[in-house]
Amino acid sequence: MRRRNTRKRSLILEQCESRLLLSVGGTVPVKSAAVPVEAPRATRGRAVPPLALVRITNPTPFNARLVPPFRQIKVQDREPIPGQVYNVVFATVRNSTNRKYTSDDGFFVRVTGQTKEHKYPILTGDQVWRPGQVIVFYFLTKRYYPLRPVQSAGFQFDLGGFPGTAIPGPSGFFQRIHYLNPQSFERVLNGIVPYGPGARGTYLGLPNTSIWEFLPANQAGVPL
């Protein structure tokens, strides 16, 4: 049987390998071409998986269910004056994960235009944000929808290191509330959120622009 010239084949392979290494820069390690994957971020010793804040554009009896009373968070320092008339800007956010969050997870919120020093903790002490729970974020104003730019301004969230902005839109704006005291206003807001004009528009086929949710980033669609 005739023997193959293996030495000649080896020489050809060595030459090809040399050319390949030179073409990609032989000093670059192979693992540098790997695609980076964002790892869970740690807050106070706990790993927070990547989260995404998105508007609920496909409401269902579950993700768009608004049942008062709600936990309410005022995102402003200035206290309203009893007897004055205010407009309220608000957005609801639902925990659409299967995880319970605590103050150790480092969740904060502020309004567009406020300085970074004005970020407010969402959870303090032993407070928790349970799966499926909806929280209302709001502020009172004398102006007509003061958020600018209208298309992108809103409640800016830091969800354990993952940012997102909940834009209230027209559904998250209610005019001329006669403010008496914190207790009576809480009852008023518990009625406006699920039964006000913004929410009732869904029965006419109009979108509710004020309802948002956060969920694992790998489950989130394209926010609209």
Protein Blocks (a to p, Z undefined) as FASTA:
>chain_A
ZZddfklmmmmmmmmmmmmmmmnopmbcfklmpccddddddeehiacddddddddfbdcf
klmcccddddddddbfbdcdehiacdddddddddfbfbdcdfknopadddehiafklpcc
fbgcjbccdehiacddddddfbehjbccfklgccdddehhiacdddfbjmlccehiadfb
fmlmmmmmmmmmmmmmklmmmmnopacfkbccdddfklpccdZZ
